[in-house]
Amino acid sequence: EDWAPAVEAGVLGGGADERMPLTHALAVNAVTRDLPEGPEVSFTLTWAGEVLTGSQVQELGDAWVVALAELVEEAERPGAGGRTPSDLPLVTLTQTEIDQISEVEQPQDILPLSPLQEGLLFHAVYDVEGPDVYVVQLVFGLEGRVDAGRLRGAAEALLVRYPQVGARFVVR
């Protein structure tokens, strides 16, 4: 595979030249490899023996393994996951705001408004009592027998093909 670690390399960064001075009292190097039976995480701890004892580092490593196992368990629960502010580099939202948006639905993406969208939204919320001249509503009637399932399927297919049609604007 392109850019895959060489099998004979072992854990990347897993070895250190003992003559090289350490830049930190403790260094953690980790790598995840995709194996046929699933992903495997390997990590190496390197520490300054004058600052930390082997038993302290062992205790830390064991606690880290427990924490990782708890994260995996949490991630496997139904409804787990979600976005955090670091997942959305194009917008400035707090975790609370992201959670509020996600309570209504699981958005495909959260993007900033384009300048045109900003202007249209401004006019839409500026005078809520007046008519919104930029909103066009189309109403049409259907004659004959309507297959509600096929109509719903067509509308869902439209939203899959053109997700921007289902865009929602959240005003803070």
N, CA and C atoms as a LAMMPS dump frame, in Angstrom:
ITEM: TIMESTEP
0
ITEM: NUMBER OF ATOMS
516
ITEM: BOX BOUNDS ff ff ff
-5.0000000000000000e+02 5.0000000000000000e+02
-5.0000000000000000e+02 5.0000000000000000e+02
-5.0000000000000000e+02 5.0000000000000000e+02
ITEM: ATOMS id mol type element x y z
1 1 1 N 0.837 -1.176 0
2 1 2 C 0 0 0
3 1 3 C 0.882 1.239 0
4 2 1 N 0.374 2.305 -0.602
5 2 2 C 1.095 3.556 -0.558
6 2 3 C 1.167 4.061 0.874
7 3 1 N 2.289 4.522 1.264
8 3 2 C 2.528 5.166 2.552
9 3 3 C 2.246 4.277 3.75
10 4 1 N 2.22 2.985 3.555
11 4 2 C 2.022 2.07 4.679
12 4 3 C 3.381 1.793 5.326
13 5 1 N 3.424 1.605 6.643
14 5 2 C 4.71 1.305 7.287
15 5 3 C 5.222 -0.067 6.842
16 6 1 N 6.505 -0.171 6.719
17 6 2 C 7.112 -1.441 6.368
18 6 3 C 6.91 -2.416 7.524
19 7 1 N 6.56 -3.675 7.195
20 7 2 C 6.268 -4.665 8.217
21 7 3 C 7.454 -4.842 9.162
22 8 1 N 8.652 -4.816 8.611
23 8 2 C 9.835 -5.035 9.438
24 8 3 C 10.18 -3.846 10.335
25 9 1 N 9.459 -2.728 10.185
26 9 2 C 9.755 -1.54 10.983
27 9 3 C 9.245 -1.663 12.41
28 10 1 N 8.316 -2.592 12.655
29 10 2 C 7.741 -2.68 13.998
30 10 3 C 6.94 -1.436 14.281
31 11 1 N 6.934 -1.009 15.523
32 11 2 C 6.215 0.197 15.894
33 11 3 C 7.026 1.395 15.449
34 12 1 N 6.377 2.279 14.693
35 12 2 C 7.088 3.471 14.233
36 12 3 C 7.539 4.289 15.428
37 13 1 N 8.775 4.697 15.433
38 13 2 C 9.286 5.492 16.545
39 13 3 C 9.441 4.666 17.806
40 14 1 N 9.39 3.336 17.669
41 14 2 C 9.435 2.481 18.847
42 14 3 C 10.813 2.302 19.437
43 15 1 N 11.818 2.709 18.746
44 15 2 C 13.167 2.561 19.277
45 15 3 C 13.817 3.909 19.411
46 16 1 N 14.777 3.996 20.269
47 16 2 C 15.482 5.256 20.446
48 16 3 C 16.957 4.95 20.689
49 17 1 N 17.803 5.786 20.157
50 17 2 C 19.232 5.672 20.408
51 17 3 C 19.473 6.128 21.846
52 18 1 N 20.009 5.251 22.658
53 18 2 C 20.202 5.566 24.078
54 18 3 C 21.125 6.761 24.292
55 19 1 N 21.95 7.068 23.304
56 19 2 C 22.867 8.209 23.444
57 19 3 C 22.185 9.537 23.137
58 20 1 N 20.988 9.477 22.546
59 20 2 C 20.292 10.707 22.182
60 20 3 C 19.579 11.278 23.414
61 21 1 N 19.767 12.572 23.689
62 21 2 C 19.061 13.144 24.853
63 21 3 C 17.559 13.206 24.598
64 22 1 N 16.791 12.975 25.661
65 22 2 C 15.339 13.021 25.552
66 22 3 C 14.864 14.468 25.541
67 23 1 N 13.837 14.736 24.759
68 23 2 C 13.278 16.088 24.712
69 23 3 C 12.173 16.28 25.746
70 24 1 N 11.651 15.165 26.272
71 24 2 C 10.583 15.215 27.28
72 24 3 C 10.847 14.132 28.315
73 25 1 N 10.274 14.3 29.487
74 25 2 C 10.433 13.282 30.53
75 25 3 C 9.752 11.979 30.124
76 26 1 N 8.679 12.087 29.321
77 26 2 C 7.958 10.911 28.849
78 26 3 C 7.514 11.156 27.415
79 27 1 N 7.773 10.201 26.558
80 27 2 C 7.332 10.286 25.161
81 27 3 C 6.448 9.068 24.872
82 28 1 N 5.331 9.307 24.216
83 28 2 C 4.415 8.236 23.827
84 28 3 C 4.356 8.227 22.308
85 29 1 N 4.711 7.115 21.708
86 29 2 C 4.616 6.946 20.26
87 29 3 C 3.629 5.823 19.999
88 30 1 N 2.62 6.099 19.175
89 30 2 C 1.578 5.107 18.906
90 30 3 C 1.336 5.001 17.413
91 31 1 N 0.931 3.825 16.998
92 31 2 C 0.588 3.593 15.602
93 31 3 C -0.569 2.602 15.562
94 32 1 N -1.455 2.796 14.599
95 32 2 C -2.564 1.863 14.392
96 32 3 C -2.338 1.174 13.063
97 33 1 N -2.417 -0.146 13.089
98 33 2 C -2.268 -0.923 11.856
99 33 3 C -3.578 -1.633 11.581
100 34 1 N -3.998 -1.608 10.317
101 34 2 C -5.204 -2.325 9.912
102 34 3 C -4.818 -3.754 9.568
103 35 1 N -5.255 -4.686 10.39
104 35 2 C -4.971 -6.108 10.198
105 35 3 C -6.248 -6.814 9.759
106 36 1 N -6.135 -8.009 9.206
107 36 2 C -7.348 -8.728 8.769
108 36 3 C -8.376 -8.907 9.882
109 37 1 N -7.915 -9.093 11.124
110 37 2 C -8.856 -9.279 12.234
111 37 3 C -9.318 -7.967 12.851
112 38 1 N -8.869 -6.851 12.29
113 38 2 C -9.29 -5.533 12.769
114 38 3 C -8.089 -4.669 13.105
115 39 1 N -8.34 -3.393 13.418
116 39 2 C -7.235 -2.495 13.72
117 39 3 C -6.53 -2.87 15.026
118 40 1 N -5.227 -2.628 15.046
119 40 2 C -4.422 -2.908 16.232
120 40 3 C -3.612 -1.667 16.567
121 41 1 N -3.665 -1.268 17.828
122 41 2 C -2.905 -0.117 18.297
123 41 3 C -1.7 -0.624 19.066
124 42 1 N -0.544 -0.108 18.703
125 42 2 C 0.685 -0.414 19.44
126 42 3 C 1.281 0.9 19.899
127 43 1 N 1.833 0.913 21.103
128 43 2 C 2.467 2.136 21.567
129 43 3 C 3.726 1.811 22.35
130 44 1 N 4.629 2.758 22.323
131 44 2 C 5.891 2.64 23.03
132 44 3 C 6.049 3.851 23.933
133 45 1 N 6.435 3.61 25.167
134 45 2 C 6.708 4.683 26.116
135 45 3 C 8.215 4.763 26.316
136 46 1 N 8.733 5.956 26.178
137 46 2 C 10.151 6.203 26.429
138 46 3 C 10.214 7.259 27.511
139 47 1 N 11.039 7.022 28.55
140 47 2 C 11.061 7.951 29.664
141 47 3 C 12.476 8.169 30.194
142 48 1 N 12.609 9.27 30.88
143 48 2 C 13.876 9.603 31.519
144 48 3 C 13.914 8.873 32.864
145 49 1 N 14.853 7.964 33.012
146 49 2 C 14.951 7.163 34.225
147 49 3 C 15.264 7.971 35.469
148 50 1 N 15.819 9.15 35.282
149 50 2 C 16.127 10.004 36.438
150 50 3 C 14.886 10.742 36.935
151 51 1 N 13.832 10.78 36.117
152 51 2 C 12.623 11.526 36.465
153 51 3 C 11.475 10.585 36.83
154 52 1 N 11.322 9.504 36.092
155 52 2 C 10.234 8.549 36.303
156 52 3 C 10.798 7.154 36.518
157 53 1 N 10.119 6.369 37.347
158 53 2 C 10.539 4.981 37.548
159 53 3 C 9.795 4.093 36.566
160 54 1 N 10.328 2.923 36.36
161 54 2 C 9.671 1.96 35.477
162 54 3 C 8.277 1.606 35.948
163 55 1 N 8.074 1.488 37.265
164 55 2 C 6.743 1.152 37.782
165 55 3 C 5.756 2.302 37.561
166 56 1 N 6.216 3.549 37.642
167 56 2 C 5.332 4.691 37.368
168 56 3 C 4.886 4.678 35.909
169 57 1 N 5.827 4.396 35.01
170 57 2 C 5.508 4.371 33.587
171 57 3 C 4.593 3.182 33.277
172 58 1 N 4.839 2.037 33.929
173 58 2 C 3.976 0.872 33.743
174 58 3 C 2.548 1.19 34.187
175 59 1 N 2.419 1.859 35.326
176 59 2 C 1.102 2.246 35.843
177 59 3 C 0.389 3.178 34.861
178 60 1 N 1.139 4.15 34.319
179 60 2 C 0.564 5.067 33.34
180 60 3 C 0.133 4.317 32.083
181 61 1 N 0.997 3.433 31.594
182 61 2 C 0.666 2.652 30.395
183 61 3 C -0.564 1.785 30.603
184 62 1 N -0.66 1.141 31.763
185 62 2 C -1.836 0.314 32.06
186 62 3 C -3.104 1.162 32.114
187 63 1 N -3.013 2.346 32.729
188 63 2 C -4.171 3.245 32.807
189 63 3 C -4.579 3.711 31.412
190 64 1 N -3.595 3.934 30.546
191 64 2 C -3.89 4.375 29.182
192 64 3 C -4.614 3.273 28.414
193 65 1 N -4.193 2.032 28.593
194 65 2 C -4.853 0.904 27.923
195 65 3 C -6.303 0.795 28.399
196 66 1 N -6.54 0.96 29.701
197 66 2 C -7.904 0.924 30.235
198 66 3 C -8.738 2.053 29.628
199 67 1 N -8.167 3.266 29.554
200 67 2 C -8.888 4.408 28.985
201 67 3 C -9.225 4.161 27.512
202 68 1 N -8.291 3.606 26.754
203 68 2 C -8.563 3.304 25.345
204 68 3 C -9.67 2.264 25.204
205 69 1 N -9.652 1.25 26.059
206 69 2 C -10.698 0.219 26.017
207 69 3 C -12.063 0.835 26.327
208 70 1 N -12.109 1.772 27.278
209 70 2 C -13.369 2.44 27.605
210 70 3 C -13.85 3.302 26.438
211 71 1 N -12.916 3.953 25.745
212 71 2 C -13.296 4.746 24.571
213 71 3 C -13.872 3.857 23.471
214 72 1 N -13.248 2.709 23.248
215 72 2 C -13.748 1.776 22.234
216 72 3 C -15.143 1.294 22.616
217 73 1 N -15.327 0.956 23.893
218 73 2 C -16.635 0.506 24.367
219 73 3 C -17.693 1.59 24.167
220 74 1 N -17.343 2.826 24.482
221 74 2 C -18.268 3.945 24.307
222 74 3 C -18.587 4.157 22.828
223 75 1 N -17.585 4.049 21.978
224 75 2 C -17.782 4.276 20.544
225 75 3 C -18.68 3.22 19.911
226 76 1 N -18.727 2.03 20.504
227 76 2 C -19.539 0.949 19.946
228 76 3 C -20.995 1.017 20.392
229 77 1 N -21.328 1.903 21.324
230 77 2 C -22.709 2.031 21.788
231 77 3 C -23.566 2.699 20.715
232 78 1 N -24.842 2.315 20.631
233 78 2 C -25.738 2.974 19.67
234 78 3 C -25.836 4.473 19.969
235 79 1 N -25.772 5.276 18.938
236 79 2 C -25.875 6.723 19.096
237 79 3 C -24.59 7.394 19.537
238 80 1 N -23.528 6.619 19.648
239 80 2 C -22.256 7.21 20.084
240 80 3 C -21.651 8.036 18.962
241 81 1 N -20.774 8.898 19.335
242 81 2 C -20.063 9.699 18.348
243 81 3 C -20.612 11.096 18.275
244 82 1 N -20.449 11.68 17.163
245 82 2 C -20.865 13.059 16.987
246 82 3 C -19.668 13.923 16.661
247 83 1 N -19.949 15.149 16.392
248 83 2 C -18.885 16.069 15.998
249 83 3 C -18.449 16.921 17.178
250 84 1 N -17.219 17.4 17.062
251 84 2 C -16.666 18.34 18.034
252 84 3 C -16.207 19.57 17.254
253 85 1 N -15.915 20.676 17.935
254 85 2 C -15.461 21.876 17.214
255 85 3 C -14.26 21.621 16.3
256 86 1 N -13.374 20.721 16.675
257 86 2 C -12.206 20.459 15.824
258 86 3 C -12.581 19.744 14.53
259 87 1 N -13.772 19.143 14.467
260 87 2 C -14.231 18.482 13.243
261 87 3 C -14.786 19.469 12.224
262 88 1 N -14.996 20.718 12.644
263 88 2 C -15.655 21.711 11.796
264 88 3 C -14.769 22.942 11.647
265 89 1 N -13.7 22.839 10.876
266 89 2 C -12.746 23.951 10.797
267 89 3 C -13.267 25.189 10.064
268 90 1 N -14.36 25.066 9.315
269 90 2 C -14.857 26.199 8.539
270 90 3 C -15.825 27.084 9.305
271 91 1 N -16.282 26.617 10.461
272 91 2 C -17.231 27.393 11.255
273 91 3 C -16.723 27.495 12.692
274 92 1 N -17.195 28.51 13.395
275 92 2 C -16.83 28.701 14.794
276 92 3 C -18.058 28.412 15.641
277 93 1 N -18.122 27.195 16.172
278 93 2 C -19.245 26.781 17.002
279 93 3 C -18.714 26.176 18.297
280 94 1 N -19.47 26.351 19.363
281 94 2 C -19.126 25.694 20.618
282 94 3 C -19.682 24.274 20.588
283 95 1 N -19.223 23.439 21.513
284 95 2 C -19.749 22.081 21.59
285 95 3 C -21.244 22.096 21.874
286 96 1 N -21.688 23.028 22.705
287 96 2 C -23.117 23.139 23.02
288 96 3 C -23.92 23.446 21.76
289 97 1 N -23.427 24.359 20.93
290 97 2 C -24.139 24.699 19.691
291 97 3 C -24.175 23.51 18.735
292 98 1 N -23.072 22.782 18.64
293 98 2 C -23.042 21.594 17.777
294 98 3 C -24.038 20.562 18.285
295 99 1 N -24.082 20.369 19.599
296 99 2 C -25.03 19.409 20.179
297 99 3 C -26.472 19.829 19.921
298 100 1 N -26.762 21.136 20.004
299 100 2 C -28.12 21.622 19.747
300 100 3 C -28.53 21.362 18.304
301 101 1 N -27.62 21.586 17.378
302 101 2 C -27.91 21.312 15.971
303 101 3 C -28.142 19.825 15.767
304 102 1 N -27.308 18.998 16.385
305 102 2 C -27.387 17.548 16.199
306 102 3 C -28.583 16.927 16.896
307 103 1 N -29.198 17.629 17.872
308 103 2 C -30.401 17.105 18.521
309 103 3 C -31.556 17.01 17.535
310 104 1 N -31.633 17.955 16.623
311 104 2 C -32.726 17.995 15.657
312 104 3 C -32.524 16.915 14.602
313 105 1 N -31.315 16.799 14.116
314 105 2 C -30.997 15.828 13.076
315 105 3 C -29.485 15.653 13.036
316 106 1 N -29.035 14.618 12.366
317 106 2 C -27.608 14.427 12.179
318 106 3 C -27.224 15.062 10.84
319 107 1 N -26.671 16.264 10.885
320 107 2 C -26.356 16.938 9.624
321 107 3 C -25.244 16.231 8.867
322 108 1 N -25.349 16.279 7.55
323 108 2 C -24.307 15.704 6.709
324 108 3 C -23.04 16.534 6.831
325 109 1 N -23.201 17.837 6.939
326 109 2 C -22.072 18.743 7.085
327 109 3 C -22.572 20.046 7.691
328 110 1 N -21.673 20.793 8.286
329 110 2 C -22.001 22.112 8.824
330 110 3 C -21.034 23.086 8.174
331 111 1 N -21.577 23.99 7.408
332 111 2 C -20.754 24.906 6.62
333 111 3 C -21.131 26.353 6.905
334 112 1 N -20.204 27.261 6.675
335 112 2 C -20.549 28.68 6.81
336 112 3 C -21.41 29.114 5.635
337 113 1 N -22.134 30.192 5.826
338 113 2 C -22.952 30.722 4.737
339 113 3 C -22.073 31.41 3.703
340 114 1 N -22.492 31.341 2.458
341 114 2 C -21.837 32.124 1.413
342 114 3 C -22.28 33.58 1.596
343 115 1 N -21.583 34.542 1.011
344 115 2 C -22.025 35.937 1.139
345 115 3 C -23.466 36.151 0.671
346 116 1 N -23.865 35.515 -0.419
347 116 2 C -25.242 35.652 -0.897
348 116 3 C -26.226 35.084 0.121
349 117 1 N -25.898 33.906 0.689
350 117 2 C -26.775 33.321 1.697
351 117 3 C -26.883 34.229 2.923
352 118 1 N -25.769 34.832 3.319
353 118 2 C -25.787 35.753 4.463
354 118 3 C -26.755 36.908 4.21
355 119 1 N -26.689 37.471 3.011
356 119 2 C -27.568 38.587 2.666
357 119 3 C -29.025 38.179 2.64
358 120 1 N -29.328 37.033 2.028
359 120 2 C -30.709 36.562 1.966
360 120 3 C -31.242 36.251 3.363
361 121 1 N -30.396 35.633 4.195
362 121 2 C -30.827 35.318 5.555
363 121 3 C -31.051 36.589 6.365
364 122 1 N -30.195 37.588 6.182
365 122 2 C -30.367 38.858 6.88
366 122 3 C -31.735 39.451 6.573
367 123 1 N -32.078 39.503 5.293
368 123 2 C -33.364 40.081 4.903
369 123 3 C -34.537 39.232 5.396
370 124 1 N -34.325 37.906 5.481
371 124 2 C -35.402 37.025 5.937
372 124 3 C -35.704 37.224 7.415
373 125 1 N -34.679 37.493 8.23
374 125 2 C -34.907 37.63 9.675
375 125 3 C -35.004 39.088 10.128
376 126 1 N -34.725 40.035 9.232
377 126 2 C -34.739 41.455 9.595
378 126 3 C -36.126 41.91 10.012
379 127 1 N -37.108 41.557 9.224
380 127 2 C -38.493 41.965 9.514
381 127 3 C -39.365 40.719 9.421
382 128 1 N -39.512 40.041 10.544
383 128 2 C -40.255 38.788 10.525
384 128 3 C -41.745 38.984 10.254
385 129 1 N -42.25 40.205 10.45
386 129 2 C -43.663 40.479 10.204
387 129 3 C -43.942 40.709 8.717
388 130 1 N -42.95 41.187 7.992
389 130 2 C -43.147 41.484 6.579
390 130 3 C -42.959 40.253 5.712
391 131 1 N -43.324 40.365 4.45
392 131 2 C -43.161 39.217 3.549
393 131 3 C -41.679 38.985 3.229
394 132 1 N -41.318 37.742 3.074
395 132 2 C -39.954 37.399 2.692
396 132 3 C -39.942 37.281 1.163
397 133 1 N -39.465 38.317 0.518
398 133 2 C -39.535 38.367 -0.946
399 133 3 C -38.583 37.39 -1.617
400 134 1 N -37.661 36.825 -0.858
401 134 2 C -36.693 35.906 -1.465
402 134 3 C -37.117 34.444 -1.383
403 135 1 N -38.176 34.162 -0.657
404 135 2 C -38.642 32.787 -0.542
405 135 3 C -39.714 32.554 -1.593
406 136 1 N -39.52 31.532 -2.359
407 136 2 C -40.493 31.174 -3.387
408 136 3 C -41.09 29.834 -2.982
409 137 1 N -42.385 29.804 -2.912
410 137 2 C -43.061 28.571 -2.559
411 137 3 C -43.86 28.127 -3.764
412 138 1 N -43.709 26.884 -4.103
413 138 2 C -44.414 26.315 -5.247
414 138 3 C -45.407 25.282 -4.729
415 139 1 N -46.64 25.458 -5.068
416 139 2 C -47.683 24.525 -4.666
417 139 3 C -48.291 23.958 -5.939
418 140 1 N -48.418 22.666 -5.99
419 140 2 C -49.042 22.07 -7.164
420 140 3 C -49.938 20.925 -6.716
421 141 1 N -50.934 20.662 -7.51
422 141 2 C -51.894 19.601 -7.205
423 141 3 C -51.636 18.389 -8.074
424 142 1 N -51.924 17.245 -7.524
425 142 2 C -51.764 15.991 -8.258
426 142 3 C -53.134 15.407 -8.517
427 143 1 N -53.336 14.92 -9.726
428 143 2 C -54.6 14.292 -10.061
429 143 3 C -54.393 12.798 -10.205
430 144 1 N -55.445 12.07 -9.918
431 144 2 C -55.36 10.618 -10.049
432 144 3 C -54.825 9.98 -8.778
433 145 1 N -54.565 8.687 -8.889
434 145 2 C -54.073 7.936 -7.74
435 145 3 C -52.603 8.273 -7.504
436 146 1 N -52.274 8.614 -6.266
437 146 2 C -50.888 8.962 -5.909
438 146 3 C -50.326 7.85 -5.033
439 147 1 N -49.199 7.313 -5.456
440 147 2 C -48.513 6.292 -4.665
441 147 3 C -47.594 7.033 -3.689
442 148 1 N -48.038 7.123 -2.434
443 148 2 C -47.305 7.903 -1.433
444 148 3 C -45.886 7.372 -1.236
445 149 1 N -45.695 6.077 -1.273
446 149 2 C -44.362 5.491 -1.101
447 149 3 C -43.405 5.894 -2.214
448 150 1 N -43.909 5.873 -3.454
449 150 2 C -43.057 6.266 -4.585
450 150 3 C -42.755 7.755 -4.556
451 151 1 N -43.759 8.563 -4.148
452 151 2 C -43.555 10.004 -4.052
453 151 3 C -42.501 10.317 -2.98
454 152 1 N -42.604 9.657 -1.831
455 152 2 C -41.618 9.849 -0.766
456 152 3 C -40.236 9.385 -1.248
457 153 1 N -40.179 8.247 -1.919
458 153 2 C -38.909 7.737 -2.44
459 153 3 C -38.271 8.7 -3.428
460 154 1 N -39.1 9.312 -4.278
461 154 2 C -38.584 10.291 -5.245
462 154 3 C -38.037 11.517 -4.531
463 155 1 N -38.747 11.974 -3.492
464 155 2 C -38.274 13.143 -2.733
465 155 3 C -36.965 12.819 -2.006
466 156 1 N -36.864 11.623 -1.43
467 156 2 C -35.628 11.224 -0.755
468 156 3 C -34.477 11.098 -1.747
469 157 1 N -34.753 10.564 -2.936
470 157 2 C -33.713 10.457 -3.965
471 157 3 C -33.236 11.832 -4.409
472 158 1 N -34.167 12.783 -4.479
473 158 2 C -33.804 14.161 -4.835
474 158 3 C -32.838 14.729 -3.802
475 159 1 N -33.132 14.507 -2.512
476 159 2 C -32.265 15.026 -1.452
477 159 3 C -30.903 14.327 -1.418
478 160 1 N -30.874 13.062 -1.792
479 160 2 C -29.585 12.356 -1.864
480 160 3 C -28.753 12.92 -3.007
481 161 1 N -29.386 13.151 -4.131
482 161 2 C -28.661 13.661 -5.302
483 161 3 C -28.267 15.121 -5.157
484 162 1 N -29.136 15.914 -4.534
485 162 2 C -28.879 17.344 -4.347
486 162 3 C -29.046 17.695 -2.866
487 163 1 N -28.068 17.361 -2.019
488 163 2 C -28.226 17.584 -0.575
489 163 3 C -28.406 19.053 -0.206
490 164 1 N -27.94 19.956 -1.052
491 164 2 C -28.096 21.379 -0.732
492 164 3 C -29.562 21.803 -0.717
493 165 1 N -30.44 21.043 -1.378
494 165 2 C -31.862 21.356 -1.362
495 165 3 C -32.419 21.208 0.056
496 166 1 N -31.842 20.311 0.831
497 166 2 C -32.306 20.088 2.196
498 166 3 C -31.55 20.909 3.222
499 167 1 N -30.823 21.933 2.77
500 167 2 C -30.04 22.754 3.701
501 167 3 C -30.935 23.45 4.702
502 168 1 N -30.401 23.607 5.888
503 168 2 C -31.123 24.296 6.961
504 168 3 C -30.209 25.376 7.509
505 169 1 N -30.775 26.497 7.848
506 169 2 C -29.995 27.614 8.383
507 169 3 C -30.327 27.792 9.856
508 170 1 N -29.311 27.842 10.675
509 170 2 C -29.486 28.039 12.106
510 170 3 C -29.012 29.435 12.436
511 171 1 N -29.912 30.225 13.025
512 171 2 C -29.58 31.596 13.381
513 171 3 C -29.241 31.626 14.859
514 172 1 N -28.06 32.169 15.188
515 172 2 C -27.637 32.262 16.592
516 172 3 C -27.935 33.63 17.116
